[in-house]
Amino acid sequence: MSNSLIERYQTVQQRIQAACLQADRSDKSVSLLAVSKTKPIKDIQQLAEYGQLCFGENYLQESLLKIERCPALEWHFIGPIQSNKTKAIAEHFQWVHSIDRLKIAQRLSQQRPDHFPPLNILLEVNISREPSKAGFHPDVLLEIAPEIAKLPNLTLRGLMAIPQKLDGDTTLDAQRQPFAKVRQLLEQLNQTHGWSLDTLSMGMSADLEAAIIEGATIVRIGTDIFGKR
Ligand SMILES: *Cc1c(COP(=O)(O)O)cnc(C)c1O
C-alpha cells in the first residue's frame, strides 16, 4: 500500500510533465499542490519525505492538527471560509486560494501577525457563473480586486477557479473553455492596473491537462494522489 501512494504521485507528476510538453511550457512553471483533506498525516509525511512540500487543506480543525505536526511544510487553505475562521487561517497558512468576499480579505489582513510575511492570496472566481457556487462573479471581481490589492498584510497573487462539472462533454476542448476565461480575466486585471499577478490555481484530478494548456501555475490534486475520499 505505502508504495502505491508514491506511485500515484509519480503518475500525477508525469501527467503534469506531459501536459507541459504539449503546451510548450517548462514543467517548472507549474507547481503541484497535494490536496490532503481527510487524509492521514502519515501520507503527508511520506510524500514530504519524497519531496512534496506544498499541501492544500479545506477544513480548519483538521488542518491545524496537521500543521502542528508538519510545521516546515507550506500550507494552502483552499476551502470555504467563514468569518470566525479567518484568525486561525491568518496565523497558520502561507496561502489562501478561496477568497470570495471583501470582508474575508479585510479580516485576514487585520489578523495576519505583524511579524509574519504577507499572506499570499488568490481570488476565487465563479467562472461558470453558477448561482449556488462560491467565488466572485467576473464583473464583481474586476471591481473589487483593487480594494483587496491595497490591504497591507496580504499579497494578491492571482486567481483560483473550480469550473462547473461537465456532464457529457468531458473532452479536452470543453474542459479548456472555462480555464481560458480565467486566464483572460487575469490578463485583464494585469493590463488594467499594470499589475503582474503570476498565479492561476486551476485544474484538479480530472482536468489538470486542460488547465495547464490554459496557463495554470498551480494544480490542486487530491484523489489521483491519495485515492478516493
Ligand atoms: C478537494 C479539492 C481539490 C482536489 O480535488 P480532486 O478532484 O480530488 O483532485 C481541489 N481543489 C479544491 C478547492 C478542493 O476542494
The ligand as an SDF file (V2000), in Angstrom:
LIG
                    3D

 15 15  0  0  0  0  0  0  0  0999 V2000
  -10.8890   18.6770   -2.8980 C   0  0  0  0  0  0  0  0  0  0  0  0
  -10.4080   19.8020   -3.7280 C   0  0  0  0  0  0  0  0  0  0  0  0
   -9.4620   19.6090   -4.7470 C   0  0  0  0  0  0  0  0  0  0  0  0
   -8.9270   18.2360   -5.1580 C   0  0  0  0  0  0  0  0  0  0  0  0
   -9.8460   17.6320   -5.9960 O   0  0  0  0  0  0  0  0  0  0  0  0
   -9.5700   16.1670   -6.6270 P   0  0  0  0  0  0  0  0  0  0  0  0
  -10.6270   16.0490   -7.6570 O   0  0  0  0  0  0  0  0  0  0  0  0
   -9.7100   15.2000   -5.5070 O   0  0  0  0  0  0  0  0  0  0  0  0
   -8.2140   16.1790   -7.2150 O   0  0  0  0  0  0  0  0  0  0  0  0
   -9.0170   20.7260   -5.4340 C   0  0  0  0  0  0  0  0  0  0  0  0
   -9.4670   21.9560   -5.1590 N   0  0  0  0  0  0  0  0  0  0  0  0
  -10.3730   22.1800   -4.1880 C   0  0  0  0  0  0  0  0  0  0  0  0
  -10.8190   23.5680   -3.9300 C   0  0  0  0  0  0  0  0  0  0  0  0
  -10.8840   21.1200   -3.4580 C   0  0  0  0  0  0  0  0  0  0  0  0
  -11.8000   21.3500   -2.5040 O   0  0  0  0  0  0  0  0  0  0  0  0
  1  2  1  0
  2  3  1  0
  2 14  2  0
  3  4  1  0
  3 10  2  0
  4  5  1  0
  5  6  1  0
  6  7  2  0
  6  8  1  0
  6  9  1  0
 10 11  1  0
 11 12  2  0
 12 13  1  0
 12 14  1  0
 14 15  1  0
M  END
$$$$
